[in-house]
Amino acid sequence: MNCKVVVIGAGPGGMILARELAGKGINVAVYEKGGFAELGHDWSDAMELIALQKAGFAVPVLERLEWKGSLVKENLDDPGIFEKHAVPRLKICSPGMSSCKEVDFRMITTDRRRLGQMLVEQAESAGAVIHYRHEGISLLYRENGKKSADGLVVYGVVVRDLESGNKEEVKADIVVESSGFQSVLRKSLPVYTGLAEPFEERDFALVHREVRPYAPENREAEAIPDHYRYGYHTGYQWTHIHNDKSIDVGAGVRQDSANPDPKDLIEEFISRHPAIKDERIRGGRRLCIVGRPLMNFITNGFLVIGDAASTSVPTTGCGAGSALLIGLWAAEVIAEAALEKRSDLEKLWEINKKFYLCSDRGPSFAALAALRVALQSLSHRELDFLFDKDLMDAATLQNAVNGIFRPPDLIKMFKSLCSGISNPLILLKLNRAITGAVHVYNHYRSYPDIWDVTAYDKWKIRAEELFAAVNLE
């Protein structure tokens, strides 16, 4: 189509975008800091089934708590991408484990390293060109005098060869950043675009996880259920069985020096469960973006997707599914823009629209991010009370863990009032948190459907006010 797209970062969103565009005959070049063997994370993550289906993967069939299908891993070295053990029902527990709720879990445990490599293989088969050991360091752009998101036109990117140190200017009609939450390119733009603000410290969780051998002498007596311990030290702690021989144990806490190290939390858990052995099979440690999504992903000739745009599920940190979906939406818009020989903000605004207006994903993630910030100010005792009194009930938790926000109805609000009357202070905090999240959700559903600088600035100012109001600390 005589259009050149450059993707910086071979993450799930960037690679699904490259695969789709190359398949439509568009010239796509991808620049990735690592090598093929290092793609993805060295562990398996919960990913949304619907995102994997829409991305074209053969989702397996559930049979007696096991997945069956061509992409299911039979062992660690199997080339499949899905772990065998299924979790159709997940236990969500209070910090003190005083109360647990069972919820439908619409995710599947997916080998992130193998998934990343498979996406690259598919993109290359479609015609995309991958340059390993290269990083994007800044954008090439021309300013036009406007002091807004459309105040410049991006026409390329400066990349550095990490082996030789040489820099090169790569021209492109559209540059896509899919390089993770460091978002170097986005932050290289002028402040007036509204795209350059760094993420705040509270937008991150520090996560540590380990996959270890799991060999209980008595499986019934020593069974460890798949669970999330929600609100534990401002974050969560979990266990996921992968198969008959291994289990994933992890924890995440808000990035804050006052919080314990998540590695210490999982070591303490493992010490109480002798069925989990000392050997470490896989795992890792990283910061995870769990803040609100960017309010705008676009400027002329440039867009950000995935963690660079903070589109993970705020309640769990699961971001690969969202990256896949947004990559697919972006591919549709860019392919249409290429036919029209356009790369302007007004045309690319359709990507924002798909996330915030054509799906519930954007409003839900914004509301859940607001709710997360508010609830992190509650103590373990207060969160235990909310669980025990069913103020945080199974329906609410099921939506939250699956990345969905639903405003409570009047009957539920009345029930909460009656249940929590013995502790009016916690009830007041919960009411403020939920009310604030509802206001955020409703405001995001009124996202501007076209690019209009006056309308967008007015909408953005109100969004900032609503988020400031939900912080209970």
Solvent accessible surface area in square Angstrom, and as a share of the most:
residue,aa,sasa,rsa
1,M,80,0.36
2,N,155,0.79
3,C,12,0.07
4,K,64,0.27
5,V,0,0.00
6,V,0,0.00
7,V,0,0.00
8,I,6,0.03
9,G,6,0.06
10,A,9,0.07
11,G,21,0.21
12,P,23,0.15
13,G,1,0.01
14,G,0,0.00
15,M,1,0.00
16,I,0,0.00
17,L,0,0.00
18,A,0,0.00
19,R,40,0.15
20,E,48,0.21
21,L,0,0.00
22,A,9,0.07
23,G,58,0.55
24,K,94,0.40
25,G,52,0.50
26,I,6,0.03
27,N,88,0.45
28,V,3,0.02
29,A,8,0.06
30,V,0,0.00
31,Y,15,0.06
32,E,26,0.12
33,K,117,0.50
34,G,12,0.12
35,G,8,0.08
36,F,75,0.31
37,A,74,0.57
38,E,83,0.37
39,L,6,0.03
40,G,32,0.31
41,H,53,0.23
42,D,52,0.27
43,W,13,0.05
44,S,0,0.00
45,D,14,0.07
46,A,7,0.05
47,M,3,0.01
48,E,13,0.06
49,L,38,0.19
50,I,83,0.42
51,A,0,0.00
52,L,0,0.00
53,Q,99,0.44
54,K,122,0.52
55,A,1,0.00
56,G,65,0.62
57,F,12,0.05
58,A,63,0.49
59,V,36,0.21
60,P,10,0.06
61,V,96,0.55
62,L,75,0.37
63,E,89,0.40
64,R,236,0.86
65,L,100,0.50
66,E,50,0.22
67,W,21,0.07
68,K,86,0.36
69,G,43,0.42
70,S,102,0.66
71,L,33,0.17
72,V,9,0.05
73,K,8,0.03
74,E,108,0.48
75,N,83,0.42
76,L,91,0.45
77,D,130,0.68
78,D,34,0.17
79,P,94,0.59
80,G,4,0.04
81,I,0,0.00
82,F,0,0.00
83,E,7,0.03
84,K,50,0.21
85,H,33,0.15
86,A,2,0.02
87,V,10,0.06
88,P,44,0.27
89,R,116,0.42
90,L,0,0.00
91,K,68,0.29
92,I,4,0.02
93,C,2,0.01
94,S,0,0.00
95,P,1,0.01
96,G,44,0.42
97,M,86,0.38
98,S,70,0.45
99,S,22,0.14
100,C,57,0.34
101,K,27,0.12
102,E,81,0.36
103,V,1,0.00
104,D,56,0.29
105,F,15,0.06
106,R,112,0.41
107,M,5,0.02
108,I,3,0.01
109,T,12,0.07
110,T,0,0.00
111,D,7,0.04
112,R,24,0.09
113,R,68,0.25
114,R,51,0.18
115,L,1,0.00
116,G,8,0.08
117,Q,26,0.12
118,M,25,0.11
119,L,0,0.00
120,V,0,0.00
121,E,68,0.31
122,Q,56,0.25
123,A,0,0.00
124,E,79,0.36
125,S,101,0.65
126,A,35,0.27
127,G,49,0.47
128,A,6,0.05
129,V,80,0.46
130,I,20,0.10
131,H,62,0.28
132,Y,59,0.22
133,R,86,0.31
134,H,35,0.15
135,E,29,0.13
136,G,9,0.08
137,I,38,0.19
138,S,37,0.24
139,L,11,0.05
140,L,20,0.10
141,Y,68,0.26
142,R,140,0.51
143,E,104,0.47
144,N,75,0.38
145,G,64,0.61
146,K,110,0.47
147,K,151,0.64
148,S,14,0.09
149,A,5,0.04
150,D,20,0.11
151,G,0,0.00
152,L,0,0.00
153,V,53,0.30
154,V,3,0.02
155,Y,63,0.24
156,G,0,0.00
157,V,0,0.00
158,V,20,0.12
159,V,1,0.01
160,R,75,0.27
161,D,37,0.19
162,L,76,0.38
163,E,140,0.63
164,S,65,0.42
165,G,43,0.41
166,N,101,0.52
167,K,129,0.55
168,E,100,0.45
169,E,106,0.48
170,V,8,0.05
171,K,115,0.49
172,A,13,0.10
173,D,65,0.33
174,I,1,0.01
175,V,0,0.00
176,V,0,0.00
177,E,1,0.00
178,S,9,0.06
179,S,44,0.29
180,G,20,0.19
181,F,40,0.16
182,Q,97,0.43
183,S,0,0.00
184,V,71,0.41
185,L,1,0.01
186,R,0,0.00
187,K,83,0.35
188,S,42,0.27
189,L,7,0.03
190,P,24,0.15
191,V,122,0.70
192,Y,53,0.20
193,T,5,0.03
194,G,28,0.27
195,L,2,0.01
196,A,11,0.09
197,E,86,0.38
198,P,94,0.59
199,F,36,0.15
200,E,89,0.40
201,E,111,0.50
202,R,79,0.29
203,D,19,0.10
204,F,19,0.08
205,A,6,0.04
206,L,42,0.21
207,V,11,0.06
208,H,12,0.05
209,R,16,0.06
210,E,6,0.02
211,V,3,0.02
212,R,19,0.07
213,P,26,0.16
214,Y,6,0.02
215,A,52,0.40
216,P,14,0.09
217,E,173,0.78
218,N,80,0.41
219,R,119,0.44
220,E,164,0.74
221,A,80,0.62
222,E,54,0.24
223,A,64,0.50
224,I,8,0.04
225,P,68,0.43
226,D,19,0.10
227,H,4,0.02
228,Y,15,0.06
229,R,32,0.12
230,Y,36,0.14
231,G,10,0.10
232,Y,22,0.08
233,H,58,0.26
234,T,29,0.17
235,G,10,0.09
236,Y,15,0.06
237,Q,1,0.01
238,W,9,0.03
239,T,1,0.01
240,H,5,0.02
241,I,30,0.15
242,H,5,0.02
243,N,40,0.20
244,D,98,0.51
245,K,158,0.67
246,S,10,0.06
247,I,0,0.00
248,D,1,0.00
249,V,0,0.00
250,G,0,0.00
251,A,0,0.00
252,G,0,0.00
253,V,4,0.02
254,R,37,0.13
255,Q,57,0.25
256,D,55,0.28
257,S,123,0.79
258,A,91,0.71
259,N,29,0.15
260,P,45,0.28
261,D,48,0.25
262,P,0,0.00
263,K,80,0.34
264,D,87,0.45
265,L,17,0.09
266,I,0,0.00
267,E,60,0.27
268,E,79,0.36
269,F,13,0.05
270,I,12,0.06
271,S,89,0.57
272,R,126,0.46
273,H,42,0.19
274,P,103,0.64
275,A,3,0.02
276,I,7,0.03
277,K,80,0.34
278,D,127,0.66
279,E,112,0.50
280,R,118,0.43
281,I,56,0.28
282,R,21,0.08
283,G,6,0.06
284,G,14,0.14
285,R,108,0.39
286,R,55,0.20
287,L,49,0.25
288,C,6,0.03
289,I,1,0.01
290,V,5,0.03
291,G,1,0.01
292,R,60,0.22
293,P,2,0.01
294,L,27,0.14
295,M,16,0.07
296,N,6,0.03
297,F,0,0.00
298,I,0,0.00
299,T,0,0.00
300,N,16,0.08
301,G,0,0.00
302,F,0,0.00
303,L,0,0.00
304,V,0,0.00
305,I,1,0.01
306,G,5,0.05
307,D,38,0.20
308,A,0,0.00
309,A,0,0.00
310,S,1,0.01
311,T,1,0.01
312,S,4,0.03
313,V,0,0.00
314,P,2,0.01
315,T,11,0.06
316,T,11,0.06
317,G,6,0.06
318,C,17,0.10
319,G,14,0.13
320,A,6,0.05
321,G,2,0.02
322,S,0,0.00
323,A,6,0.04
324,L,0,0.00
325,L,8,0.04
326,I,0,0.00
327,G,0,0.00
328,L,26,0.13
329,W,46,0.16
330,A,0,0.00
331,A,2,0.02
332,E,95,0.43
333,V,6,0.03
334,I,0,0.00
335,A,9,0.07
336,E,86,0.39
337,A,0,0.00
338,A,7,0.05
339,L,127,0.63
340,E,81,0.36
341,K,169,0.72
342,R,91,0.33
343,S,32,0.20
344,D,46,0.24
345,L,2,0.01
346,E,112,0.50
347,K,18,0.08
348,L,0,0.00
349,W,4,0.01
350,E,66,0.29
351,I,0,0.00
352,N,0,0.00
353,K,53,0.22
354,K,46,0.19
355,F,0,0.00
356,Y,1,0.01
357,L,59,0.29
358,C,89,0.53
359,S,32,0.21
360,D,50,0.26
361,R,36,0.13
362,G,0,0.00
363,P,3,0.02
364,S,1,0.01
365,F,2,0.01
366,A,0,0.00
367,A,0,0.00
368,L,3,0.01
369,A,2,0.02
370,A,0,0.00
371,L,22,0.11
372,R,16,0.06
373,V,19,0.11
374,A,0,0.00
375,L,13,0.07
376,Q,26,0.12
377,S,34,0.22
378,L,13,0.06
379,S,52,0.34
380,H,59,0.26
381,R,163,0.59
382,E,15,0.07
383,L,7,0.03
384,D,25,0.13
385,F,36,0.15
386,L,0,0.00
387,F,1,0.00
388,D,78,0.40
389,K,87,0.37
390,D,52,0.27
391,L,8,0.04
392,M,11,0.05
393,D,20,0.11
394,A,39,0.30
395,A,63,0.49
396,T,46,0.27
397,L,8,0.04
398,Q,36,0.16
399,N,34,0.17
400,A,15,0.12
401,V,10,0.06
402,N,14,0.07
403,G,6,0.06
404,I,41,0.21
405,F,11,0.05
406,R,126,0.46
407,P,54,0.34
408,P,35,0.22
409,D,88,0.46
410,L,158,0.79
411,I,146,0.74
412,K,52,0.22
413,M,65,0.29
414,F,130,0.54
415,K,100,0.42
416,S,18,0.12
417,L,85,0.42
418,C,72,0.43
419,S,33,0.22
420,G,0,0.00
421,I,113,0.57
422,S,82,0.53
423,N,34,0.17
424,P,87,0.55
425,L,107,0.53
426,I,2,0.01
427,L,24,0.12
428,L,103,0.51
429,K,51,0.21
430,L,10,0.05
431,N,63,0.32
432,R,113,0.41
433,A,0,0.00
434,I,35,0.18
435,T,53,0.31
436,G,10,0.10
437,A,0,0.00
438,V,31,0.18
439,H,92,0.41
440,V,0,0.00
441,Y,10,0.04
442,N,75,0.38
443,H,28,0.13
444,Y,1,0.00
445,R,143,0.52
446,S,70,0.45
447,Y,5,0.02
448,P,18,0.12
449,D,74,0.38
450,I,119,0.60
451,W,28,0.10
452,D,61,0.32
453,V,62,0.36
454,T,103,0.60
455,A,46,0.35
456,Y,13,0.05
457,D,65,0.34
458,K,155,0.66
459,W,14,0.05
460,K,41,0.18
461,I,107,0.55
462,R,113,0.41
463,A,1,0.00
464,E,70,0.31
465,E,88,0.39
466,L,14,0.07
467,F,12,0.05
468,A,75,0.58
469,A,70,0.54
470,V,2,0.01
471,N,49,0.25
472,L,27,0.13
473,E,132,0.59
